[in-house]
Amino acid sequence: MNHNSKIYIAGHRGMVGSAIWRALEAKGYSNLIGKTSSELDLKNQLAVSDFFENEKPEVVIDAAARVGGILANNNFPYQFLMENMQIQNNLIDYSLKADVKKFIFLGSSCIYPKLAPQPLKEEYLLTGPLEPTNEWYAVAKITGVKACEAIRKQFGRDYISLMPTNLYGPFDNFDLTSSHVLPAMIRKFHAAKLKSEETSVAEPVELWGSGKPMREFLFVEDLADAVVFALENEFRDNLYNVGTGEDLTIKELAETIQRIVGHTGEINWDSSKPDGTPRKLMDVSKMTHAGWKAKVGLEEGIQKTYQWFLEHQNSYKEVKI
């Protein structure tokens, strides 16, 4: 890959896209393209067609998506299904028509069946029912994976899909109505810590579910590193898991975040709320065999994410505990 190659990063302002942008710049790539949603509506077929005709990117990295946690997926199933399909279908189809040589599609571990054997292998795709709380997003992402696979099969293009595990890091979404579990915990524990300091009474934190499900977490800068690795190498297959290959219970995650934030109150678990999938651990042996491994440990990653949150917390409204 030439450092002057024109690379379009869809979703370059988001947590994932901005991390990829920084990683590419650090490696010397100088011809990067990014468009905000107001500049280019990726759901608009004509607008995407015009963009590809005018800009003629050589590489496309699809980090654009409508994302959110269990609450957002439950409340807006149609938007999570349709908007994600519109975005990725436009990007994939016009990349093919514009003769884009390399396309990297980013998905999610939720594409795998809810009760698939652990750890999750790439070949488990479409072997069982999905987790109901996020199946709308998962179905959309599965169509993207299969579209890229079809292009590889029919046209021989180097279009690949990377499926990251649960991501977190700088520029994460800390809005409690739409965020994922790790940033939501950081914000809740921090708010409770501040209230405890004001009242001199240890403020409890209420968290969803039982705390028993197991999850794997990947620092977003590690994913960006994996994307650069995929950009600079030719992979034999179309689908690769990206993660650490290690997981922990949600309870253990909460206790780790609580310790890093410095909150000393109780943790109350609301078991009336859904747990989601019992376990989601990725088998990352294919990426390891290809030559890539995650570098940032969970504790280090949470510390970096909390520090970023502290520096940007004024952009978030007060949290009601």
C-alpha positions in Angstrom: 0.0 0.0 0.0 1.4 3.4 -1.1 1.4 6.1 1.6 -0.1 8.5 -1.0 -3.0 6.1 -1.8 -6.3 7.9 -1.4 -8.1 6.3 1.6 -11.6 7.2 2.5 -12.6 6.5 6.1 -16.4 6.5 6.5 -17.3 7.6 10.0 -14.0 9.3 10.6 -15.4 11.4 13.4 -16.5 8.5 15.5 -14.6 6.6 18.1 -13.4 3.9 15.7 -13.0 6.1 12.6 -11.0 8.8 14.4 -8.7 6.1 15.9 -8.1 4.7 12.4 -7.4 8.1 11.1 -4.8 8.8 13.8 -3.2 5.4 13.3 -2.9 5.9 9.5 -1.4 9.4 10.0 1.1 8.0 12.5 2.2 5.4 9.8 2.7 8.2 7.2 -0.5 7.9 5.2 -1.1 11.5 3.9 -4.0 11.2 1.5 -6.9 10.6 3.8 -10.5 11.6 3.1 -13.3 12.1 5.7 -16.7 13.6 5.3 -19.1 14.5 8.2 -22.7 13.4 8.0 -23.8 16.9 7.1 -21.3 16.9 4.2 -22.2 13.4 3.0 -25.3 11.5 4.0 -24.3 7.8 3.6 -27.9 6.8 3.5 -28.5 8.8 0.4 -27.7 6.7 -2.6 -27.3 9.6 -5.1 -25.0 11.5 -2.7 -22.7 8.4 -2.2 -22.7 7.8 -6.0 -21.6 11.5 -6.6 -18.9 11.2 -3.9 -17.3 8.2 -5.4 -17.4 9.7 -8.9 -15.8 12.9 -7.7 -13.3 11.7 -5.1 -12.3 8.3 -6.7 -10.8 6.7 -3.5 -8.5 3.7 -3.9 -9.3 2.3 -0.5 -12.5 2.4 1.6 -12.7 1.7 5.3 -16.2 1.4 6.6 -16.3 2.6 10.2 -19.7 4.3 9.8 -22.7 2.8 11.6 -25.6 3.5 13.8 -24.5 2.0 17.1 -25.8 1.7 20.7 -26.3 -0.6 23.6 -29.2 -2.9 24.6 -31.6 0.0 25.4 -31.1 1.8 22.1 -31.4 -1.5 20.1 -34.6 -2.4 21.9 -36.1 1.1 21.4 -35.2 1.7 17.7 -35.1 -1.7 16.0 -36.1 -0.4 12.6 -33.5 2.3 12.5 -30.7 -0.1 13.6 -31.7 -2.5 10.8 -32.5 -0.1 8.0 -30.0 2.7 8.5 -27.0 0.4 8.9 -28.0 -1.5 5.8 -28.4 1.7 3.8 -25.0 3.0 4.9 -23.1 -0.2 4.2 -24.9 -1.2 1.0 -24.2 2.2 -0.5 -20.5 2.1 0.4 -20.0 -1.5 -0.7 -21.9 -1.2 -4.0 -20.4 2.1 -5.1 -16.9 0.9 -4.1 -17.4 -2.0 -6.4 -18.7 0.2 -9.2 -15.9 2.7 -8.7 -13.3 -0.1 -8.9 -12.1 0.4 -5.3 -9.3 -2.1 -4.9 -9.4 -2.6 -1.1 -12.5 -2.4 1.2 -12.4 -3.1 4.9 -15.8 -3.6 6.5 -16.1 -3.4 10.3 -18.8 -5.3 12.0 -19.4 -6.7 15.5 -19.2 -9.9 17.5 -23.0 -9.8 17.8 -23.2 -11.3 14.3 -22.7 -14.7 15.9 -25.5 -16.9 17.3 -26.5 -16.2 20.9 -25.7 -19.7 22.1 -22.7 -20.5 19.8 -19.9 -22.5 21.3 -17.2 -20.4 23.0 -14.9 -19.0 21.9 -16.6 -17.7 18.8 -15.1 -18.9 15.6 -15.7 -17.3 12.2 -17.4 -20.4 10.9 -20.1 -20.1 13.5 -21.8 -17.4 11.5 -25.4 -18.2 10.6 -25.4 -21.5 12.6 -28.1 -20.4 15.1 -30.5 -17.7 16.4 -29.1 -14.3 17.3 -29.3 -12.5 20.6 -32.8 -10.8 20.5 -31.7 -7.6 22.2 -29.5 -6.6 19.3 -30.5 -8.8 16.4 -31.5 -5.8 14.2 -28.0 -4.4 14.2 -26.6 -8.0 13.9 -28.7 -8.8 10.8 -27.5 -5.6 9.1 -23.9 -6.4 9.8 -24.3 -9.9 8.6 -25.5 -8.6 5.2 -22.4 -6.5 5.0 -20.2 -9.4 5.7 -21.9 -11.5 3.1 -21.9 -8.7 0.5 -18.1 -8.4 0.8 -17.7 -12.2 0.6 -19.9 -12.2 -2.5 -17.7 -9.6 -4.1 -14.5 -11.6 -3.3 -16.1 -14.7 -4.8 -17.6 -13.1 -7.9 -15.1 -10.3 -8.7 -11.9 -11.3 -6.9 -11.6 -8.0 -5.1 -9.7 -7.7 -1.8 -12.8 -6.9 0.3 -12.5 -8.2 3.9 -14.6 -8.0 7.0 -13.1 -7.5 10.5 -15.4 -8.3 13.5 -14.2 -6.6 16.6 -15.3 -7.6 20.1 -16.7 -4.9 22.4 -14.8 -1.7 21.9 -14.0 1.2 24.2 -11.6 4.1 24.3 -11.2 7.9 23.6 -14.2 9.5 21.8 -16.5 6.8 23.2 -20.2 7.5 23.7 -20.9 8.2 27.4 -24.6 9.1 26.9 -26.5 6.7 29.2 -29.5 6.4 26.9 -27.4 5.0 24.0 -23.9 3.9 25.3 -22.4 0.5 25.7 -21.7 -1.1 29.1 -18.1 0.0 29.7 -18.4 3.8 29.1 -21.8 3.8 30.9 -20.1 2.3 33.9 -17.3 4.9 33.8 -19.8 7.7 33.8 -22.1 6.2 36.5 -19.2 5.5 38.9 -17.7 8.9 38.3 -21.0 10.7 39.0 -21.6 8.6 42.1 -18.0 9.4 43.3 -18.7 13.2 42.9 -22.0 12.9 44.8 -20.3 11.0 47.5 -17.7 13.7 47.9 -20.4 16.4 48.1 -22.5 14.6 50.7 -19.8 12.7 52.5 -22.1 9.6 52.1 -21.0 6.7 49.9 -23.4 6.8 47.0 -24.4 3.4 45.6 -24.4 2.7 41.8 -27.2 0.6 40.2 -26.2 -1.6 37.2 -28.3 -3.7 34.9 -28.6 -7.4 35.0 -27.0 -10.0 37.3 -23.3 -9.2 36.6 -22.7 -12.8 35.5 -22.4 -12.6 31.7 -18.9 -12.6 30.4 -17.5 -10.1 28.0 -14.3 -9.4 26.1 -13.2 -5.8 25.5 -10.8 -4.3 23.0 -9.2 -0.9 23.3 -10.1 1.1 20.1 -6.5 1.9 19.3 -5.8 -1.8 19.1 -8.6 -2.1 16.5 -7.2 0.8 14.5 -3.8 -1.0 14.6 -5.5 -4.1 13.2 -7.2 -2.1 10.4 -3.8 -0.7 9.4 -2.4 -4.3 9.5 -5.2 -5.5 7.2 -4.6 -2.6 4.9 -1.0 -3.4 4.5 -1.4 -7.1 4.1 -3.4 -9.4 1.9 -5.6 -11.8 3.8 -6.6 -15.3 2.5 -10.1 -15.3 3.9 -13.0 -12.8 4.0 -13.8 -12.8 7.7 -11.6 -12.3 10.7 -12.3 -11.8 14.4 -10.4 -9.0 16.2 -10.1 -9.1 19.9 -7.9 -10.0 22.9 -9.0 -13.6 23.3 -9.7 -13.0 27.0 -12.9 -12.1 28.9 -14.2 -11.4 32.3 -17.6 -11.2 34.0 -19.6 -7.9 34.0 -19.2 -7.9 37.8 -15.4 -8.1 37.5 -15.5 -5.3 34.9 -17.6 -3.1 37.2 -15.2 -3.7 40.2 -12.2 -2.9 37.9 -13.8 0.4 36.8 -15.0 1.2 40.3 -11.4 0.9 41.6 -9.9 3.0 38.7 -12.5 5.7 39.2 -12.1 5.7 42.9 -15.8 5.1 43.8 -16.3 3.5 47.3 -20.1 2.9 47.5 -22.1 -0.2 47.0 -22.9 -1.8 43.6 -26.6 -2.8 43.3 -27.5 -5.2 40.5 -31.0 -4.9 39.0 -31.7 -8.5 37.9 -35.0 -7.4 36.4 -33.1 -5.9 33.5 -31.8 -8.1 30.7 -28.3 -9.6 30.7 -28.0 -10.2 27.0 -25.8 -13.0 25.6 -24.4 -15.2 28.4 -20.9 -15.1 27.0 -19.1 -13.5 23.9 -15.5 -14.5 23.7 -13.8 -14.2 20.3 -11.5 -16.9 18.9 -8.8 -14.7 17.5 -6.5 -17.4 16.2 -7.0 -16.5 12.6 -5.7 -12.9 13.2 -2.9 -14.2 15.4 -1.9 -16.6 12.6 -2.0 -13.7 10.1 0.5 -11.9 12.3 -1.5 -9.5 14.5 -2.2 -9.4 18.3 -3.8 -6.9 20.6 -1.3 -4.9 22.7 -3.3 -2.8 25.3 -4.4 -4.6 28.5 -7.9 -3.9 30.0 -6.7 -2.0 33.0 -4.4 0.2 31.0 -7.2 0.8 28.4 -9.8 1.8 31.1 -7.3 4.2 32.7 -6.7 5.9 29.4 -10.4 6.0 28.6 -11.3 7.4 32.1 -8.6 10.1 31.7 -10.1 11.1 28.3 -13.5 11.2 29.9 -12.2 13.5 32.7 -10.8 15.9 30.1 -14.1 16.0 28.1 -16.8 15.5 30.8 -18.1 19.0 30.5 -19.6 18.0 27.1 -22.0 15.6 28.9 -25.1 16.5 30.9 -25.3 15.7 34.6 -26.1 12.1 35.3 -29.0 11.1 37.5 -27.9 8.1 39.6 
